[in-house]
Amino acid sequence: MAEQFRYLVIEGPIGVGKTSLANKLAVDFDSELLLEKAEENPFLANFYQNPRQYALSAQLHFLLQRAQQVQDFRQSDLFRGSYIADFMVDKDRLFAQMTLNQDELELYEQIYTHLTLDAPRPDLVIYLQAPVEVLRERIVRRGIDYEQQIRDEYLLRLSESYTRFFYDYDDSALLTVNTQSVDLINNAEDYQAILEKINDIHSGRHYFNQSSFAL
């Protein structure tokens, strides 16, 4: 990985391609891979079928999972290698604010505060974007049964929440990628272009799309 980055995070809504890109970059940068492991949440399938009933259970499971991941991460030696993750801890509160009612959110916030999560700050966040119709197409294509229950309304609200979150985000260098116009997994030229873009970043906000190849 570029010397300025020891901890790189890839974020974005479900179906946008976070894990695929994280796997690819981890190989090329010879980095440790940290994955969200959403499939280990026993409430997630029920949440997509009945969001109102299972929102709190699903969210608290993710929160406790994050706490363990942060603990494990803190115990590792960040100075002896590099790490690429397909999630950031901060985004859990984004989901909580979107899916929980007021009483549930207050309970969630109390538990969040009690856990005193102190996640390491990424050196670079790559924020992947795509329109709802593209997210839907990719969700259908990968064929995970419980994800087929996700409604377009939910995908739209989720995408809008991510947009608001990263509009004000300045804790790390940020690279926003329009994945509708590029194929970072199957197109070698697109993938090489984003590698070069990453290596050129040192701080601040940056953008990557089809029209930016010559920049």
C-alpha positions as CSV (number, residue, x, y, z in Angstrom):
1,M,0.0,0.0,0.0
2,A,1.1,3.6,-0.5
3,E,3.3,4.5,2.4
4,Q,1.0,7.2,3.7
5,F,-1.8,4.7,4.3
6,R,-1.6,1.9,6.9
7,Y,-5.4,1.7,7.4
8,L,-7.7,2.1,4.5
9,V,-11.5,1.7,4.7
10,I,-14.0,1.1,1.9
11,E,-17.6,2.2,2.6
12,G,-20.9,2.6,0.8
13,P,-24.4,1.1,0.6
14,I,-25.2,-2.6,0.3
15,G,-24.5,-3.9,-3.1
16,V,-22.0,-1.2,-4.1
17,G,-19.0,-3.6,-4.1
18,K,-17.2,-2.8,-0.9
19,T,-16.0,-6.3,-0.1
20,S,-15.0,-7.2,-3.7
21,L,-12.8,-4.1,-3.9
22,A,-11.4,-4.7,-0.4
23,N,-10.4,-8.2,-1.3
24,K,-8.7,-7.0,-4.5
25,L,-6.8,-4.2,-2.9
26,A,-5.7,-6.3,0.0
27,V,-4.0,-8.7,-2.4
28,D,-2.3,-6.0,-4.4
29,F,-1.2,-4.0,-1.3
30,D,-0.3,-7.1,0.7
31,S,-2.5,-5.9,3.5
32,E,-4.5,-7.6,6.3
33,L,-8.2,-7.8,5.4
34,L,-10.9,-6.8,7.9
35,L,-14.4,-7.8,6.8
36,E,-17.8,-6.7,8.1
37,K,-19.1,-10.3,8.3
38,A,-22.7,-9.3,8.0
39,E,-23.6,-12.9,7.4
40,E,-22.8,-13.7,11.0
41,N,-25.7,-11.5,12.2
42,P,-28.6,-13.9,13.0
43,F,-31.2,-11.1,12.9
44,L,-30.3,-9.7,9.5
45,A,-32.5,-11.9,7.3
46,N,-35.5,-11.2,9.6
47,F,-34.7,-7.5,9.5
48,Y,-35.0,-7.3,5.8
49,Q,-38.3,-9.2,5.9
50,N,-39.7,-7.2,8.9
51,P,-37.5,-4.1,9.5
52,R,-39.7,-2.6,12.3
53,Q,-39.7,-5.7,14.5
54,Y,-36.0,-6.7,14.1
55,A,-34.2,-3.3,13.7
56,L,-33.0,-3.1,17.3
57,S,-31.9,-6.7,17.5
58,A,-29.9,-6.5,14.2
59,Q,-28.4,-3.1,15.2
60,L,-27.3,-4.2,18.7
61,H,-25.7,-7.3,17.3
62,F,-23.7,-5.2,14.8
63,L,-22.7,-2.9,17.6
64,L,-21.4,-5.7,19.9
65,Q,-19.6,-7.2,16.9
66,R,-17.9,-3.9,16.2
67,A,-16.8,-3.6,19.8
68,Q,-15.1,-6.9,19.5
69,Q,-13.5,-6.0,16.2
70,V,-12.2,-2.7,17.6
71,Q,-10.8,-4.6,20.6
72,D,-9.1,-7.1,18.3
73,F,-7.8,-4.3,16.0
74,R,-6.4,-2.4,19.0
75,Q,-4.5,-5.4,20.1
76,S,-2.9,-5.8,16.7
77,D,0.3,-3.9,15.9
78,L,-0.7,-1.2,13.4
79,F,2.9,-0.3,12.8
80,R,4.0,-3.7,11.5
81,G,1.7,-3.9,8.5
82,S,-1.3,-2.3,6.7
83,Y,-5.0,-3.0,6.9
84,I,-8.0,-2.8,4.5
85,A,-11.5,-2.9,5.9
86,D,-14.9,-3.0,4.1
87,F,-16.6,-1.1,7.0
88,M,-16.1,1.7,9.4
89,V,-17.4,1.7,12.9
90,D,-18.9,5.2,12.6
91,K,-21.4,4.0,10.1
92,D,-23.2,1.8,12.6
93,R,-24.8,5.0,14.1
94,L,-25.9,6.0,10.6
95,F,-27.9,2.8,10.3
96,A,-29.2,3.1,13.9
97,Q,-30.5,6.6,13.2
98,M,-32.2,5.4,10.0
99,T,-33.9,2.2,11.3
100,L,-34.6,2.7,15.1
101,N,-37.5,4.7,16.7
102,Q,-36.7,7.3,19.3
103,D,-36.8,5.1,22.3
104,E,-34.7,2.4,20.6
105,L,-32.2,5.0,19.5
106,E,-31.8,6.3,23.0
107,L,-31.1,2.8,24.2
108,Y,-28.7,2.2,21.4
109,E,-26.9,5.4,22.2
110,Q,-26.6,4.5,25.9
111,I,-25.0,1.1,25.0
112,Y,-22.8,2.7,22.4
113,T,-21.5,5.2,25.0
114,H,-21.1,2.5,27.6
115,L,-18.9,0.5,25.2
116,T,-16.7,3.5,24.6
117,L,-15.8,2.4,21.1
118,D,-12.5,4.0,20.2
119,A,-11.9,2.8,16.7
120,P,-8.6,3.7,15.0
121,R,-9.0,6.6,12.5
122,P,-8.6,5.5,8.8
123,D,-5.8,7.1,6.8
124,L,-8.1,7.0,3.8
125,V,-11.8,6.2,3.2
126,I,-13.0,5.1,-0.2
127,Y,-16.7,5.9,-0.5
128,L,-18.4,3.9,-3.2
129,Q,-21.6,5.3,-4.7
130,A,-24.2,4.0,-7.2
131,P,-27.8,4.7,-8.1
132,V,-30.5,2.6,-6.5
133,E,-31.2,0.7,-9.8
134,V,-27.5,-0.3,-10.0
135,L,-27.5,-1.4,-6.4
136,R,-30.6,-3.5,-7.0
137,E,-29.0,-5.1,-10.1
138,R,-25.9,-6.1,-8.2
139,I,-27.9,-7.4,-5.2
140,V,-29.9,-9.6,-7.6
141,R,-26.8,-10.8,-9.4
142,R,-25.0,-12.0,-6.3
143,G,-28.1,-14.0,-5.2
144,I,-28.0,-13.9,-1.4
145,D,-31.6,-15.0,-0.6
146,Y,-32.4,-12.7,2.3
147,E,-31.0,-9.6,0.4
148,Q,-33.7,-10.1,-2.2
149,Q,-36.2,-8.8,0.4
150,I,-34.6,-5.4,0.5
151,R,-36.9,-2.7,-0.8
152,D,-35.8,0.1,-3.2
153,E,-37.2,2.6,-0.7
154,Y,-34.7,1.3,1.9
155,L,-31.8,1.4,-0.6
156,L,-32.7,5.0,-1.5
157,R,-32.8,6.1,2.2
158,L,-29.6,4.3,2.8
159,S,-27.8,5.9,-0.1
160,E,-29.1,9.4,1.0
161,S,-27.9,8.7,4.6
162,Y,-24.4,7.9,3.3
163,T,-24.4,11.0,1.1
164,R,-25.2,13.2,4.1
165,F,-22.7,11.4,6.3
166,F,-19.8,11.9,3.9
167,Y,-20.8,15.4,2.9
168,D,-19.4,16.6,6.3
169,Y,-16.8,13.9,6.8
170,D,-13.3,15.3,7.3
171,D,-11.7,12.9,9.8
172,S,-9.6,11.2,7.1
173,A,-8.6,11.6,3.5
174,L,-11.8,10.8,1.4
175,L,-12.0,9.4,-2.1
176,T,-15.6,9.3,-3.5
177,V,-16.0,6.9,-6.4
178,N,-19.0,6.8,-8.8
179,T,-19.2,3.0,-9.4
180,Q,-21.9,3.4,-12.0
181,S,-19.4,4.6,-14.6
182,V,-16.5,2.2,-13.7
183,D,-16.0,-1.5,-13.1
184,L,-13.2,-1.8,-10.5
185,I,-13.4,-5.5,-10.3
186,N,-13.6,-6.8,-13.9
187,N,-12.0,-4.0,-15.9
188,A,-8.2,-3.9,-15.6
189,E,-7.9,-0.3,-16.9
190,D,-10.5,1.0,-14.4
191,Y,-8.8,-0.9,-11.5
192,Q,-5.3,0.4,-12.5
193,A,-6.7,3.9,-12.7
194,I,-8.0,3.8,-9.1
195,L,-4.7,2.3,-7.9
196,E,-2.9,5.3,-9.4
197,K,-5.5,7.7,-7.9
198,I,-5.0,6.2,-4.4
199,N,-1.2,6.5,-4.6
200,D,-1.6,10.2,-5.5
201,I,-3.7,11.0,-2.5
202,H,-2.1,12.5,0.7
203,S,-5.0,14.3,2.3
204,G,-8.3,16.1,1.6
205,R,-11.3,15.2,-0.6
206,H,-11.0,13.5,-4.0
207,Y,-13.3,12.2,-6.6
208,F,-13.0,9.4,-9.1
209,N,-15.3,8.7,-12.1
210,Q,-15.0,8.0,-15.8
211,S,-14.3,11.6,-16.7
212,S,-11.5,11.8,-14.1
213,F,-9.1,9.3,-15.8
214,A,-7.1,12.0,-17.4
215,L,-6.8,14.1,-14.2
